[in-house]
Amino acid sequence: MPRDRHVGRLVVAIDGPAGAGKSTVARRLAKELGYMYMDTGAMYRAFAWNVLQKGLDLSDEATLKKVLDDTMVNLIEKRGRLKVLLNGHDVTDKIRTPELSQMASRVSALKVVRERMVKIQREMGMQGGVVVEGRDIGTVVFPRADVKIFLDASPQERARRRYLEFQAQGKKVTLEQTLEEMIERDRRDKERKIAPLCKAEDALLIDSTSLEADSVVHQILQEVKKNMVKIINRESS
């Protein structure tokens, strides 16, 4: 990305598979730094919800492009909670379902969708001061991000976390079903031809399987501070 952001306001990219704790960690980190939190997965979920509502055919690229051109996804903080707006309408609570998770994975593999979403994401983060989480942030969206993290955990632990989330939301799923869907989601994300899930060469790998979120945030904060000092010294010299 262009180095046109304000000195000291960094772009922090956090990638990793579903259930690794990216959202929790990124949200807390953004609060600690006073940065904007960007949940790119929620953006794809919002468009996936749009696809389902309109009954669109994922193989009809021309129609998808037309709908995308008329689609705007915004992320706003309201009373300490991230709100996802699709063309001005709040879809926050509508996009957190197992069905939307799977549809978002399929939608995000489409070139026409990724091109539009990446453009929106880059525009949102080009001035820095953002913590961005997703699956291709450090490799595709912000390949020159100041800090890159790849957050991972065992499939069993990630499935357990997601299962507890679904239970808290009153969704009727089993742990076995959640694990199966998690493994399928991993396979699809890693094997897609466009922007597959993978660790950037210069990303710091953190395995959160046995770590609390606060411990992960602390590790990333140390990495941010270290890089911030380097950048400020370089750009002020």
N, C-alpha and C positions, 0 to 999 in steps of 0.2 A: 504494500500500500504506500501511497505517497507520504513523505515525512512532513506533512503540512499541519499536523496537530500541534497544540500548544506544548511547549517544553514542560515535562513533568506530568503530563496527562497521557498516560499510556494506553495501549490496546492490550488487554489480557485475553488470550484465547484459551478456552478450556474445552478439550475434545474428549470423547470417550463413548462407550456403548450405553445402551439404555440401563437405568438402574444403578449406575456407578456413583450417583450422588452429585452430578454436575449442577443441577438446578439449585439444590440446597446450598452447596458450596459457593457457586457463583453469586447467588443472591446475598449471602452473608459477606462475601468478599467485596462486592460492590458497595454495600452499606459501610463497611470499614473504611474504604477508600474514598467514599463520597462520589462514586462513579455511577454511570447508568448501567443497568443490568439488561442484557439482551438475550432473550431465550429464543434462539432460532428454531428450535424444535417446535415451539408453540406457534411460530409463524407458519411452518409447514402443516401443522395440525389444523390451523385455521383455514388454510386453503383446501385441505383434505375434506374438512367439514363442508365447505362450499361445493366441492365436487359431489359429495354424497347428496346434499340438499338439491342440487340441480340435476342429479342423475346423469352426470357426464361420463362419456366413454373415454377411458384413459388412452385408448389407441387413436382417438380423434385429435391429433395435434393442433389442427387449425382452430377448432372450437376451444381447446384448452388455452391456446395463445390469446384468442379474443377475450376470453373470460379473465385471463391473467392481466391483460392490458387495462382492464376495467377494475382490477382488484388492488386495494391498498390495505396492508396490514400494519397496524400501529401497536406499540407496546407502551403503556403508561403506568406509572406508579400511583396508586390511590389508597390512602390509609394503610401504607406498608405492604400492599399486595399488588402484584403485577397483573394488570388488566390487558387482555388481548382484544383488540378491536378490528373487526373485519368490515371495511367500508363504513366505519363509524359505529357499528353495532357490537356490543359486548358479547363475545362468544366464549369467555373464559371458562365457564362451567360446562359448556357443551362439548369442549374438545378433549376432556380428560377421561376418555373411555378406552377399553382394550380395542374396540373396533376402530376408533380414530387413530390409535397408535399404529396398527397394522396398515391402515390406509395411508397414513402420513409417510410410512416407509416406502410404499409403492409409488406415491406421488413424487417424493423427493428424488427418486431414481430417474425421473424424466428430465431430459435436457432442457426443454422449454420452460419447465417449472423452476429448475435450479437457476437458470440464467436470470429470470425475473427476480427471484428471491435474493440471490447474491447481490444484484444491483441495489435492491432496497437496503440490504444489510450493510453494504459498503457505504452507502450514503448516510446511514444512521451513525456509523462509527468512525467516519473519516477524520473527525477532529480529535479523536482520542477521548480519554476519560470514560472508557467502557470496559465492562467485563462481558465477554461474548462466549456463550456455550453452545455446543452442537456436536457435529461429527466430522466436519471438514473445515473448521474455522482456521486452524493453523496451517492447513495444507492448501486450501483453495480461497476461502473468503478473505482472510488476512494473512497471507503467507509471510508478510514482514512484520507480524505482530511483535511487540516488544517483549512479551512474556508468553511462552507457550507451555501448556500443561496437558498431559494425557492422563486422565483419571480413569482407572479401571478397578475391577473387583471380580471375584469368581462369579460364574453364572448362577450358582446356587444362592449366593448372598444377594446378588442383584435381583433375582426372582423373589426372594423373601421380602426385600424392601418394597418392591412393586406390589406384591400381594398384600402387604400391610396397608399400603396406600389405598388400594382398591377396597379393602375391608372398611377402612375409615370413611370412605366415600359411599359405603352401602352397596357396593357392586358385588354381585354373586359370582365369584370365580374361585377356583381351587388353586392351591400352591402348585400342583402338578401341571395344571393347565397354563398357569402363569410362566412356569419354567419352560414349557414347550414353546410358548409364544415368544419368550425371550430368546431362546436358541434360534428360532426361525428368523426373528428380527435381526439378530447378530449376523446370521448367514447372508440375509438379503443386503444388509448395510455394507458388509465387507466385500461382497462379490459383485455389487453393481458396477457397471462400466464407468459411470460418471461420478467423480468425487467419492470414491469408496472410503469407508471408515478405516483410517490407519493413523499411526503415530507419526507426526512430523519428526524429521531427523534431529531437529534442535529442540524438541519438546522434553520437558521434565516428566518422567513417568512416576505416578503416585498410585500405589495399590491401596485402595480404601477398604479392602475386605474386612480388616480387623481394626479400622480406625474410626474414631468419632469425627463428625463433620468439623468440629472446632479444631481438631488436630490437623486436618487437611488444610483448613483455611490458614492456620498459622504457618504451615510450610510454604504455602503459596505467597503469603504476605512477605515472608523473608526473601523469596525470589523476586517479588515485585520491588521491594525496597533496594535490593542489590542492583537490579537493572536500572532503577530510577536514578540512583547515584551515578552510575556509569553514563547514562544518557545526558543528565544535567551537566556533568563535568565536560563531556564531549561537545555538547552544543553551546556551552557558555565559554569555551576556550577559543 
